[in-house]
Amino acid sequence: MIDIRPFAEIGAANHGWLDARHHFSFAGYHRADRMGWGALRVWNDDTIAPRRGFPPHPHRDMEIITYVRQGAITHEDSMGNRGRTGAGDVQVMSAGTGVVHSEYNLEDEPTTLFQIWIRPDRTGAAPAWGSRPFPRADRAGRFVTLASGLASDIASGALPIQAAARVLGATVQAGETVSYAFDKRRVGYLVAASGQIRVNGAVAQARDGVAIRDEAAIRIEALADSELVLVDVAQ
């Protein structure tokens, strides 16, 4: 099953400094049929105005992955971490037993990002934060695992999370294809940050959601130069 969810039809909330789009029920946006996708709970598509952001607020028992598309986000938390994550790079926060953090766009341009929340395999883990660069050129024509709870992925350089899940990225030029295989009882959610793609015959535009279930593999053809983010989680 390939279910295309057009960007124009997902949840929207414009707060002036924050233009937020919600692929799943979040805050004031509620759809009973879109409470998540397997262990994937949140996929927000945010545009944050220059010099604005989220003041300190708490989280617990959630794996929060931030994929920066343009600009940068600066993180600070109650564990003493502080860091700036720029375009094309990724940060992760395992909220675990509880953490307070802030996220600000301290740049002079808007920051656009995907924020992805995945339910952890177990509650009450120790909180943690990390960030690292993932150059887009290194993902050319292939999927690279950006964050994962699988030991083999972490050993290969993926940021660690407390969930048996993968967040992957790829850049694909027009006319090229990439493929990805799913294990049994796994589902996927794919978004092209830019471009246009065809997934197992179904066409998706930039920022559309592509919900994937009961597919042993997907073949993604770039109809225009495209930047892809894929989440692979337990059903």
C-alpha positions in Angstrom: 0.0 0.0 0.0 1.3 3.4 -1.0 -0.9 6.3 0.4 0.0 9.8 -0.9 -0.9 12.5 1.5 -0.8 15.9 -0.3 1.0 18.7 1.5 -2.0 21.0 0.9 -4.2 18.6 2.9 -2.1 18.0 6.0 -2.6 20.0 9.2 -1.6 23.7 9.3 -1.0 26.2 12.1 0.6 29.6 11.4 1.7 31.4 14.6 3.4 34.3 12.8 7.0 33.3 13.9 6.2 29.6 13.2 4.5 28.2 10.2 3.9 24.6 11.1 2.5 21.8 9.1 1.5 18.5 10.7 1.5 15.1 8.9 -0.1 13.6 12.0 -2.4 14.8 14.8 -0.5 17.4 16.9 -1.4 20.3 19.2 -4.6 21.8 17.9 -4.8 19.6 14.8 -6.6 16.3 15.3 -7.6 13.5 12.9 -8.6 10.2 14.4 -7.2 8.4 11.3 -3.8 10.1 11.6 -2.5 9.6 15.1 0.8 8.2 13.8 2.2 5.5 11.5 3.4 2.5 13.5 5.9 3.8 16.1 6.2 7.1 14.2 4.1 9.6 16.2 4.9 13.1 14.8 6.2 14.5 11.5 6.1 18.3 11.6 7.2 20.5 8.7 8.3 23.8 10.3 9.4 27.2 9.1 10.8 29.3 11.9 11.3 33.1 11.5 14.7 34.6 12.0 15.7 35.2 15.6 12.7 33.3 16.9 12.1 29.9 18.3 10.8 27.6 21.0 11.6 28.7 24.6 12.5 26.1 27.3 9.9 23.3 27.5 9.9 19.7 28.7 9.7 16.3 27.0 9.9 12.7 28.2 9.8 9.2 26.7 10.1 10.3 23.1 12.8 10.1 20.4 13.0 13.5 18.7 14.9 13.8 15.4 15.4 17.2 13.7 16.4 17.3 10.1 17.3 20.8 9.1 16.6 21.7 5.4 17.5 25.4 5.3 19.2 27.7 7.9 20.1 26.3 11.3 18.6 25.5 14.7 20.4 26.1 18.0 19.6 23.7 20.8 20.2 24.1 24.6 19.0 21.7 27.3 18.9 20.9 31.0 21.7 18.3 30.5 24.1 21.1 29.7 24.2 20.5 26.0 24.3 23.4 23.5 24.8 23.1 19.7 24.0 24.5 16.3 22.7 22.1 13.6 22.9 23.5 10.1 21.2 22.7 6.8 21.5 19.1 5.7 22.5 18.0 9.2 20.6 16.2 11.9 20.2 16.3 15.7 18.5 13.8 18.0 17.2 14.0 21.5 16.2 11.0 23.5 13.9 12.6 26.1 13.8 9.5 28.3 13.1 10.2 32.0 12.7 13.9 31.2 14.6 16.9 29.7 13.9 20.6 29.3 15.2 22.2 26.1 14.9 25.2 23.9 15.2 25.4 20.1 16.0 28.8 18.4 16.6 30.1 14.9 19.4 32.5 15.7 20.1 33.1 12.0 19.2 36.1 9.9 17.1 33.9 7.5 14.2 31.5 8.0 15.0 28.0 9.1 13.0 25.1 7.7 13.1 21.7 9.2 11.4 18.4 9.7 10.8 17.4 13.3 10.2 13.7 13.7 9.0 11.9 16.9 9.3 8.2 17.3 8.1 6.2 20.3 11.0 4.6 22.2 11.1 0.8 22.7 11.0 1.3 26.5 10.2 4.2 28.8 12.4 5.6 31.5 15.7 5.5 29.6 18.4 8.1 30.4 18.0 11.3 28.3 20.6 12.2 25.7 21.3 14.6 22.9 23.6 14.5 19.8 24.2 16.2 16.5 26.4 15.6 13.5 26.8 16.7 9.8 25.5 14.5 7.0 26.8 16.2 3.8 24.2 15.9 1.0 26.9 14.9 -1.4 27.6 11.8 0.7 23.9 10.7 0.2 23.9 11.2 -3.6 22.1 8.3 -5.3 21.8 6.2 -2.1 20.1 6.1 1.3 22.3 6.9 4.3 21.1 6.1 7.8 21.0 9.3 9.8 19.6 8.1 13.1 18.9 4.5 14.3 18.5 2.3 17.3 20.2 -0.6 15.6 23.8 -1.3 16.7 25.1 -1.9 13.2 23.9 1.5 12.0 25.3 3.3 15.1 28.7 1.6 14.5 28.5 3.0 10.9 28.0 6.6 12.1 24.2 7.0 12.6 23.1 9.1 15.5 21.8 6.7 18.3 18.1 6.7 19.3 16.3 4.5 21.8 14.0 2.8 19.2 14.3 0.0 16.7 13.8 2.5 13.9 15.8 4.1 11.1 15.7 7.7 9.8 17.4 7.8 6.3 18.3 10.4 3.8 19.1 10.5 0.1 19.6 12.9 -2.7 18.6 11.8 -6.2 19.0 13.5 -9.5 16.2 13.6 -12.1 16.0 10.3 -13.9 17.8 8.3 -11.2 16.3 5.8 -8.9 16.9 4.5 -5.4 15.4 1.4 -3.7 14.7 0.4 -0.1 13.6 -3.0 1.3 11.4 -3.4 4.4 11.5 -6.3 6.9 8.2 -8.0 7.8 6.0 -6.0 10.2 7.7 -2.8 9.3 6.2 0.4 7.8 7.6 3.5 6.2 6.9 7.1 5.8 8.7 9.1 3.1 8.8 12.8 2.3 10.6 14.6 -0.4 12.0 17.8 1.1 12.3 19.0 -2.5 11.7 17.7 -6.0 9.1 15.3 -7.3 9.2 11.5 -7.1 7.4 8.3 -8.2 7.1 5.6 -5.5 6.2 2.2 -6.8 4.2 4.0 -9.6 2.6 6.6 -7.3 3.6 10.3 -7.9 4.4 12.5 -4.9 5.3 16.2 -4.9 7.7 18.0 -2.6 6.6 17.8 1.1 3.8 15.3 0.4 3.6 12.4 2.8 4.0 8.9 1.4 2.7 6.3 3.9 4.0 2.8 3.1 2.6 -0.5 4.4 2.7 -4.1 3.2 5.4 -3.4 0.6 8.5 -5.6 0.6 10.4 -2.9 -1.1 10.0 0.5 -2.7 11.5 1.9 -5.9 11.8 5.7 -5.9 12.3 7.4 -9.2 13.2 11.1 -9.2 11.1 13.1 -11.7 13.1 16.2 -10.6 16.2 16.6 -8.5 15.0 15.4 -5.1 16.0 15.3 -1.4 14.4 12.4 0.5 13.8 11.6 4.1 12.5 8.1 5.0 11.5 6.7 8.4 11.4 2.9 8.8 9.6 1.8 12.0 7.8 -1.1 13.6 4.2 -1.5 12.6 
